[in-house]
Amino acid sequence: MPQQGPPPVVRQLPTDEARFLLDLTRDLARREIAPAAGDEEEAGRFPRETFALIGASGLLGLPYPEEYGGGGQPYEVYLQVLEELAAARLTVGLGVSVHTLASHAVATFGSKQQRADHLPAMLGGDLLGAYCLSEPTSGSDAASLRTKAVRHGDTWTIDGTKAWITHGGVADFYTVLARSGGEGAHGISAYLVPGDAPGLSAGPPERKMGMKGSPTAQMHFDGVEVSDDRRIGEEGQGFAIALAALDAGRLGIAACAIGVAQAALDAAVGYMGQRRQFGRPIADFQGLRFMLADMASRVEAGRALYLTAARLRDAGEEFSAHAAMAKLFCTDSAMQVATDAVQLLGGYGYTADFPVERYMREAKVLQIVEGTNQIQRLVIARHLVGPEIHD
Ligand SMILES: Cc1cc2nc3c(=O)[nH]c(=O)nc-3n(C[C@H](O)[C@H](O)[C@H](O)COP(=O)(O)OP(=O)(O)OC[C@H]3O[C@@H](n4cnc5c(N)ncnc54)[C@H](O)[C@@H]3O)c2cc1C
């Protein structure tokens, strides 16, 4: 039975403008991002110029207000754009998601003046952002972070080390969570640090399993001075700001995961129509057809779940539990679908001649970043039965 290739993704979009944005993204992804993705990932090359192009196309600040240079789009549209970018290359999709996360503090908690001063450049595509929460000794337990911020009049001095920072060393601005007060979550404040601030330096890039084109590095703060007008929100409000950004950011990771899963599914469908064994296409074997059906069902279910969470957010409803469910389900699904795609391609799936081994390596990181999937389960369970009681 001849295969016609994978059917196009069915998208529910609220407006004609949204449809235009999705078409624009698909075109850009197909022409400018996907063709070089495999080679550039292997070479560990960060595509800075692609982010400039995405910014110039108006796709770098989609969920933020138009009056500050954003796209004024609902989250359900922004996330579907992200999915398309991630399907072409995760380094790009995740990069846009991280940039959006880094812009969240100023956009949501910044004063009117701060928004007017910083957002147009952040959202216009000229600047690329990074988000600095994790540290070498505080990952899941982020509220125990140690980077210090000490006030001297109108200036803060920041000292410490941030770990695992996506765009570390290449970003133009860093949204930084640092301890300005006592122990625990209430002693943390948020700061907007320029990439060229004296005393700020990047460690060597981490040598990762995948996403080699996306620089991940420690960031060292050695007496970095920022003026008080770069403190975002109230003193001590930093952790609440970080968590609010992560709720939205997790949806970005979920959408990226479905992008990777869709790409893996498409590759598997395409291959199964071509490859022949025992005198017929392997697409004829029921065991493989059932695998494919499960993969496609996971992709559609994941897309529906992240869109449900996004629509709750767009409606101003509580969406934190749904964001955690979407992050958990979509990233676990991406891992499963990408692993199955490798299996469906047999030995060829295990080589760099086909993209599915890359998708499998990329899917893994999505189960770890922005709250591991164990942490997502904790969040979901807290919504169901309340916080854990410690002795
Ligand atoms: C490629 C990459 C990019 C990243 N980018 C960024 C970034 O831009 N900015 C940033 O701030 N951070 C970033 N991170 C950091 C990421 O968010 C952390 O790695 C993640 O939060 C986990 O922290 P950890 O690595 O210290 O693991 P740990 O917190 O040490 O966890 C180790 C294991 O214990 C489990 N665990 C921990 N606590 C519990 C618990 N209470 N119950 C059950 N299980 C638990 C975890 O799930 C995990 O399996 C990035 C990480 C990677 C790998």
The ligand as a MOL file (V3000), in Angstrom:
LIG
                    3D

  0  0  0     0  0            999 V3000
M  V30 BEGIN CTAB
M  V30 COUNTS 53 58 0 0 0
M  V30 BEGIN ATOM
M  V30 1 C 19.9430 21.8160 28.9600 0
M  V30 2 C 19.4650 22.4810 30.2090 0
M  V30 3 C 19.0600 23.8080 30.1590 0
M  V30 4 C 18.6420 24.4550 31.3370 0
M  V30 5 N 18.3210 25.7920 31.2650 0
M  V30 6 C 18.0800 26.4520 32.4310 0
M  V30 7 C 17.9090 27.8750 32.4210 0
M  V30 8 O 17.9220 28.5190 31.3530 0
M  V30 9 N 17.7310 28.5220 33.5960 0
M  V30 10 C 17.7150 27.8510 34.7880 0
M  V30 11 O 17.5440 28.4980 35.8140 0
M  V30 12 N 17.8750 26.5020 34.8380 0
M  V30 13 C 18.0650 25.7920 33.6830 0
M  V30 14 N 18.2500 24.4250 33.7130 0
M  V30 15 C 18.2560 23.7410 35.0050 0
M  V30 16 C 17.0640 22.8110 35.2020 0
M  V30 17 O 15.9080 23.5800 35.4390 0
M  V30 18 C 17.4390 21.8720 36.3620 0
M  V30 19 O 18.3840 20.9490 35.8520 0
M  V30 20 C 16.2380 21.1610 36.9370 0
M  V30 21 O 15.3930 22.0640 37.6070 0
M  V30 22 C 16.6630 20.0380 37.9240 0
M  V30 23 O 17.5870 20.4990 38.8440 0
M  V30 24 P 18.9390 19.6450 39.0800 0
M  V30 25 O 19.5460 19.3920 37.7660 0
M  V30 26 O 19.7460 20.3450 40.1090 0
M  V30 27 O 18.4350 18.2560 39.6530 0
M  V30 28 P 18.0470 17.8920 41.2250 0
M  V30 29 O 17.1330 18.9310 41.7260 0
M  V30 30 O 19.3190 17.6520 41.9510 0
M  V30 31 O 17.2890 16.5360 41.0110 0
M  V30 32 C 17.9140 15.2390 40.8980 0
M  V30 33 C 16.8060 14.1990 40.8150 0
M  V30 34 O 16.0230 14.2130 42.0320 0
M  V30 35 C 14.6490 14.3890 41.7230 0
M  V30 36 N 14.0330 15.1580 42.8090 0
M  V30 37 C 14.4810 16.3170 43.3710 0
M  V30 38 N 13.6580 16.7130 44.3510 0
M  V30 39 C 12.6510 15.8100 44.4100 0
M  V30 40 C 11.4720 15.6440 45.2200 0
M  V30 41 N 11.1420 16.5340 46.1560 0
M  V30 42 N 10.6760 14.5570 45.0030 0
M  V30 43 C 10.9720 13.6480 44.0320 0
M  V30 44 N 12.0690 13.7430 43.2490 0
M  V30 45 C 12.8900 14.8070 43.4270 0
M  V30 46 C 14.6320 15.1440 40.3930 0
M  V30 47 O 13.4090 14.9610 39.7060 0
M  V30 48 C 15.8010 14.4730 39.6780 0
M  V30 49 O 15.3810 13.2510 39.1120 0
M  V30 50 C 18.6130 23.7420 32.5610 0
M  V30 51 C 18.9970 22.3890 32.5890 0
M  V30 52 C 19.4300 21.7630 31.4450 0
M  V30 53 C 19.8550 20.3080 31.5180 0
M  V30 END ATOM
M  V30 BEGIN BOND
M  V30 1 1 1 2
M  V30 2 1 2 3
M  V30 3 2 2 52
M  V30 4 2 3 4
M  V30 5 1 4 5
M  V30 6 1 4 50
M  V30 7 2 5 6
M  V30 8 1 6 7
M  V30 9 1 6 13
M  V30 10 2 7 8
M  V30 11 1 7 9
M  V30 12 1 9 10
M  V30 13 2 10 11
M  V30 14 1 10 12
M  V30 15 2 12 13
M  V30 16 1 13 14
M  V30 17 1 14 15
M  V30 18 1 14 50
M  V30 19 1 15 16
M  V30 20 1 16 17
M  V30 21 1 16 18
M  V30 22 1 18 19
M  V30 23 1 18 20
M  V30 24 1 20 21
M  V30 25 1 20 22
M  V30 26 1 22 23
M  V30 27 1 23 24
M  V30 28 2 24 25
M  V30 29 1 24 26
M  V30 30 1 24 27
M  V30 31 1 27 28
M  V30 32 2 28 29
M  V30 33 1 28 30
M  V30 34 1 28 31
M  V30 35 1 31 32
M  V30 36 1 32 33
M  V30 37 1 33 34
M  V30 38 1 33 48
M  V30 39 1 34 35
M  V30 40 1 35 36
M  V30 41 1 35 46
M  V30 42 1 36 37
M  V30 43 1 36 45
M  V30 44 2 37 38
M  V30 45 1 38 39
M  V30 46 1 39 40
M  V30 47 2 39 45
M  V30 48 1 40 41
M  V30 49 2 40 42
M  V30 50 1 42 43
M  V30 51 2 43 44
M  V30 52 1 44 45
M  V30 53 1 46 47
M  V30 54 1 46 48
M  V30 55 1 48 49
M  V30 56 2 50 51
M  V30 57 1 51 52
M  V30 58 1 52 53
M  V30 END BOND
M  V30 END CTAB
M  END
